Amino acid sequence: MPQLNPSPWFIILVFSWMVFLIVAPTKVMGHKFNNEPTTQATQTTTTNPWNWPWH
């Protein structure tokens, strides 16, 4: 049964994991995002209370 011979399949497994662990992350991390996140202002706005006549 040739499928039990690990000689040709082990090198295919090693090369495929090398692609997944070395080549693919560098290509994915090389992408640039168009909309970079920006920090918002830390100042809080003051609100005026409403003086409603409740009578």
Residue pairs with C-beta under 8 A, 6 or more apart in sequence:
none
